[in-house]
């Protein structure tokens, strides 16, 4: 049973994490990913996917695949990007995810306006 996957800084272009319902942590930063689907990762609590080749649209598509399950820990997605202009933060926020570094690791205030929210 795979619960953690660390595959950062490897020039990976494709990553299949389908049918990994117990995966809690996925660290895949600094690769060449241009898409990622985590829809079957129902236990995921931390996703670090910054510094890949995602377009704004691809990141929004990734946000759509995040689960909205209630978990005992905070759910954090770490983007590591400098320009959030093309991200729709309302997608992960509506599913209970904090978006770092744009949110703090603390609680996200739903009515708080965050740069990049539409």
Order of alpha helices (4+ residues) and beta strands (2+ residues): beta-beta-beta-alpha-beta-alpha-beta
